[in-house]
Amino acid sequence: MDLLNTLVEKGLRRELPTREEALAVLATSDDDLLDVVAAAGKVRRQWFGRRVKLNYLVNLKSGLCPEDCSYCSQRLGSKAEILKYTWLKPEEASEAAAAGVAGGAKRVCLVASGRGPTDRDVDRVGKTIAAIKEQNEGVEVCACLGLLSDGQAERLRDAGADAYNHNLNTSEATYGQITKTHTYADRVDTVQKAHAAGLSACSGLIAGMGESDEDLVDVVYSLRELDPDSVPVNFLIPFEGTPLAKEWNLTPQRALRILAMVRFVCPDVEVRLAGGREVHLRSMQPLALHLVNSIFLGDYLTSEGQAGQADLDMIADAGFEVEGAGTTTLPKHRSDVAGSGAAAASSGSPCGSGGGSGSVCGSGSASASTADSGAAGCGSACGGCSGHAEPVAAAAASGDAADAAPVQAAAGEVRPELVAVRRRGTGTDLAPNA
């Protein structure tokens, strides 16, 4: 197919496809699906080989968000039965993070519900970052706290944060239909603040909210222009008790085409398979590994994910390998620029990590730990409002971190419905996927 040959050539050169080409990927037939996956897979392997980065989220504060994001189970007025709690203590968050690291996660994402952090919240998160890094040498930490005020990104960077996540979620044209308590421009501004401060910017989308192909292409092109290092692709989980509870618009085939389109538009970026993969890709998840180079490990924040060990088995069975702690995720041309940008930011100079029409998207991450996260906070977060949880909590708690494999519930104990609401949180003694 001439279209796919052209897209592969452009991806290997890091050249932006035309909008018509991106739309054509979404319009391909199911008969051509394996050809689309194979073509995008060539681009993925060029820049990331067969490595898969694992990410893990720790939910610092859950529920009671004042924002009204329609997809979020923690939104203002949500009737979803989710766990609600205030800030975790640094030692609790560090213990939860250790569970993810023991399972192979390179990055821990700290998520908190709410519109955005106060300065006191930033101080609190700084102490948590210090506790996590003291216990887990070399781990990357990404913060996801909602809309940032002036100076807060710099304070997070100085506290040891490596990245900041804030998703655009959908196109500018349709954003007002999804959220009314803040604007699309607010989200763009926060990503730009993180970038300018020298943090690795992480920003992605949620597919399946009733958007058109044009909306999907619009938001991915906007992300490329913003030039984040990481692009999480979430698939809507229609939680009961939210306005989008009845939106079941995705098939596994469409989800794969969306991932392929993102890879073609952002060829050398960490494209992360995020919330909703088990629900919408189901048995076709292994095919997605040919398109993405990063996933969340374990459960979602407010719904069951597949067991952490099943994730690791899937990666191995598909012929991929977990990315090691000593490996740089991004290709050299991006990681060099990102590093110089951080150095420039710390010296007071503008961030040098690129952007503009000649640039491409890039690398960050997230994962999850417990119940939920908030609209401008979690809703903009690593896993949309889906996040991920502690697949290795029991092993880490027992101290067997070196041999820890993600804990799997016994046969018959895993809930058959993936959209079951989780009512447990950090510090409970329930095994993951219980």
Solvent accessible surface area in square Angstrom, and as a share of the most:
residue,aa,sasa,rsa
1,M,105,0.47
2,D,118,0.61
3,L,38,0.19
4,L,10,0.05
5,N,87,0.45
6,T,48,0.28
7,L,1,0.01
8,V,18,0.10
9,E,93,0.42
10,K,25,0.10
11,G,0,0.00
12,L,73,0.36
13,R,140,0.51
14,R,87,0.32
15,E,69,0.31
16,L,61,0.30
17,P,5,0.03
18,T,61,0.36
19,R,90,0.33
20,E,125,0.56
21,E,30,0.13
22,A,2,0.02
23,L,45,0.22
24,A,36,0.28
25,V,0,0.00
26,L,7,0.04
27,A,78,0.60
28,T,17,0.10
29,S,56,0.36
30,D,87,0.45
31,D,137,0.71
32,D,41,0.21
33,L,9,0.05
34,L,118,0.59
35,D,78,0.40
36,V,0,0.00
37,V,6,0.03
38,A,55,0.43
39,A,7,0.06
40,A,0,0.00
41,G,0,0.00
42,K,109,0.46
43,V,0,0.00
44,R,0,0.00
45,R,87,0.32
46,Q,96,0.43
47,W,38,0.14
48,F,1,0.01
49,G,30,0.29
50,R,93,0.34
51,R,47,0.17
52,V,0,0.00
53,K,1,0.00
54,L,0,0.00
55,N,0,0.00
56,Y,0,0.00
57,L,0,0.00
58,V,0,0.00
59,N,0,0.00
60,L,2,0.01
61,K,45,0.19
62,S,1,0.01
63,G,3,0.03
64,L,141,0.70
65,C,4,0.02
66,P,69,0.43
67,E,5,0.02
68,D,25,0.13
69,C,0,0.00
70,S,12,0.08
71,Y,5,0.02
72,C,0,0.00
73,S,1,0.00
74,Q,3,0.01
75,R,43,0.16
76,L,103,0.51
77,G,55,0.53
78,S,28,0.18
79,K,164,0.70
80,A,10,0.07
81,E,107,0.48
82,I,15,0.08
83,L,45,0.22
84,K,101,0.43
85,Y,49,0.19
86,T,99,0.58
87,W,41,0.14
88,L,17,0.09
89,K,121,0.51
90,P,36,0.22
91,E,108,0.49
92,E,65,0.29
93,A,0,0.00
94,S,5,0.03
95,E,104,0.46
96,A,10,0.08
97,A,0,0.00
98,A,16,0.12
99,A,3,0.02
100,G,0,0.00
101,V,45,0.26
102,A,20,0.16
103,G,6,0.06
104,G,29,0.28
105,A,6,0.04
106,K,16,0.07
107,R,9,0.03
108,V,0,0.00
109,C,0,0.00
110,L,0,0.00
111,V,0,0.00
112,A,3,0.02
113,S,5,0.03
114,G,10,0.09
115,R,103,0.38
116,G,32,0.30
117,P,13,0.08
118,T,79,0.46
119,D,84,0.43
120,R,178,0.65
121,D,18,0.10
122,V,4,0.02
123,D,75,0.39
124,R,68,0.25
125,V,0,0.00
126,G,11,0.11
127,K,135,0.57
128,T,2,0.01
129,I,0,0.00
130,A,57,0.44
131,A,24,0.19
132,I,0,0.00
133,K,66,0.28
134,E,156,0.70
135,Q,106,0.47
136,N,14,0.07
137,E,175,0.78
138,G,69,0.67
139,V,12,0.07
140,E,42,0.19
141,V,0,0.00
142,C,0,0.00
143,A,0,0.00
144,C,0,0.00
145,L,4,0.02
146,G,0,0.00
147,L,23,0.11
148,L,10,0.05
149,S,64,0.41
150,D,128,0.66
151,G,36,0.34
152,Q,5,0.02
153,A,1,0.01
154,E,65,0.29
155,R,81,0.30
156,L,0,0.00
157,R,47,0.17
158,D,106,0.55
159,A,37,0.29
160,G,24,0.23
161,A,7,0.05
162,D,54,0.28
163,A,0,0.00
164,Y,2,0.01
165,N,0,0.00
166,H,1,0.00
167,N,0,0.00
168,L,0,0.00
169,N,1,0.00
170,T,6,0.03
171,S,1,0.01
172,E,119,0.54
173,A,86,0.66
174,T,24,0.14
175,Y,4,0.01
176,G,42,0.41
177,Q,138,0.61
178,I,17,0.08
179,T,2,0.01
180,K,160,0.68
181,T,52,0.30
182,H,7,0.03
183,T,75,0.44
184,Y,20,0.08
185,A,67,0.52
186,D,46,0.24
187,R,0,0.00
188,V,32,0.19
189,D,62,0.32
190,T,1,0.01
191,V,4,0.02
192,Q,94,0.42
193,K,42,0.18
194,A,1,0.01
195,H,23,0.10
196,A,55,0.43
197,A,1,0.01
198,G,12,0.12
199,L,5,0.03
200,S,22,0.14
201,A,1,0.01
202,C,1,0.01
203,S,0,0.00
204,G,0,0.00
205,L,0,0.00
206,I,6,0.03
207,A,0,0.00
208,G,2,0.02
209,M,14,0.06
210,G,54,0.52
211,E,29,0.13
212,S,50,0.32
213,D,39,0.20
214,E,90,0.40
215,D,17,0.09
216,L,3,0.01
217,V,0,0.00
218,D,46,0.24
219,V,1,0.01
220,V,0,0.00
221,Y,34,0.13
222,S,34,0.22
223,L,0,0.00
224,R,7,0.03
225,E,120,0.54
226,L,23,0.11
227,D,1,0.01
228,P,0,0.00
229,D,7,0.04
230,S,0,0.00
231,V,0,0.00
232,P,0,0.00
233,V,0,0.00
234,N,2,0.01
235,F,0,0.00
236,L,6,0.03
237,I,3,0.02
238,P,4,0.02
239,F,4,0.02
240,E,117,0.53
241,G,29,0.28
242,T,11,0.07
243,P,79,0.50
244,L,19,0.09
245,A,10,0.08
246,K,163,0.69
247,E,55,0.25
248,W,135,0.48
249,N,70,0.36
250,L,19,0.09
251,T,68,0.40
252,P,15,0.10
253,Q,53,0.24
254,R,49,0.18
255,A,0,0.00
256,L,0,0.00
257,R,26,0.10
258,I,0,0.00
259,L,0,0.00
260,A,0,0.00
261,M,0,0.00
262,V,0,0.00
263,R,0,0.00
264,F,2,0.01
265,V,0,0.00
266,C,0,0.00
267,P,0,0.00
268,D,0,0.00
269,V,0,0.00
270,E,0,0.00
271,V,0,0.00
272,R,0,0.00
273,L,0,0.00
274,A,0,0.00
275,G,0,0.00
276,G,0,0.00
277,R,0,0.00
278,E,5,0.02
279,V,13,0.07
280,H,4,0.02
281,L,0,0.00
282,R,125,0.46
283,S,104,0.67
284,M,44,0.20
285,Q,9,0.04
286,P,51,0.32
287,L,48,0.24
288,A,0,0.00
289,L,0,0.00
290,H,45,0.20
291,L,0,0.00
292,V,0,0.00
293,N,1,0.00
294,S,0,0.00
295,I,0,0.00
296,F,0,0.00
297,L,0,0.00
298,G,1,0.01
299,D,1,0.00
300,Y,0,0.00
301,L,0,0.00
302,T,0,0.00
303,S,0,0.00
304,E,1,0.01
305,G,1,0.01
306,Q,43,0.19
307,A,9,0.07
308,G,1,0.01
309,Q,47,0.21
310,A,30,0.23
311,D,0,0.00
312,L,37,0.18
313,D,67,0.35
314,M,20,0.09
315,I,2,0.01
316,A,66,0.51
317,D,124,0.64
318,A,25,0.19
319,G,43,0.41
320,F,12,0.05
321,E,105,0.47
322,V,57,0.33
323,E,4,0.02
324,G,38,0.37
325,A,93,0.72
326,G,85,0.82
327,T,52,0.30
328,T,85,0.49
329,T,8,0.05
330,L,17,0.08
331,P,16,0.10
332,K,152,0.65
333,H,57,0.25
334,R,20,0.07
335,S,29,0.19
336,D,76,0.40
337,V,60,0.35
338,A,27,0.21
339,G,43,0.41
340,S,64,0.41
341,G,1,0.01
342,A,40,0.31
343,A,63,0.49
344,A,25,0.19
345,A,9,0.07
346,S,78,0.50
347,S,87,0.56
348,G,71,0.68
349,S,50,0.32
350,P,117,0.73
351,C,33,0.20
352,G,39,0.37
353,S,10,0.07
354,G,59,0.57
355,G,26,0.25
356,G,36,0.34
357,S,99,0.64
358,G,66,0.64
359,S,16,0.10
360,V,2,0.01
361,C,0,0.00
362,G,0,0.00
363,S,7,0.05
364,G,0,0.00
365,S,0,0.00
366,A,0,0.00
367,S,0,0.00
368,A,0,0.00
369,S,0,0.00
370,T,0,0.00
371,A,0,0.00
372,D,0,0.00
373,S,0,0.00
374,G,0,0.00
375,A,0,0.00
376,A,0,0.00
377,G,0,0.00
378,C,1,0.00
379,G,0,0.00
380,S,0,0.00
381,A,0,0.00
382,C,0,0.00
383,G,0,0.00
384,G,1,0.01
385,C,6,0.03
386,S,7,0.05
387,G,0,0.00
388,H,0,0.00
389,A,0,0.00
390,E,18,0.08
391,P,2,0.01
392,V,0,0.00
393,A,29,0.23
394,A,49,0.38
395,A,17,0.13
396,A,21,0.16
397,A,74,0.57
398,S,73,0.47
399,G,58,0.56
400,D,83,0.43
401,A,56,0.43
402,A,106,0.82
403,D,129,0.67
404,A,16,0.12
405,A,55,0.42
406,P,5,0.03
407,V,34,0.19
408,Q,99,0.44
409,A,16,0.12
410,A,60,0.46
411,A,110,0.86
412,G,84,0.80
413,E,104,0.47
414,V,64,0.37
415,R,76,0.28
416,P,131,0.82
417,E,90,0.41
418,L,52,0.26
419,V,40,0.23
420,A,10,0.08
421,V,30,0.17
422,R,2,0.01
423,R,133,0.48
424,R,14,0.05
425,G,5,0.05
426,T,29,0.17
427,G,78,0.75
428,T,69,0.40
429,D,143,0.74
430,L,98,0.49
431,A,40,0.31
432,P,1,0.01
433,N,2,0.01
434,A,41,0.32
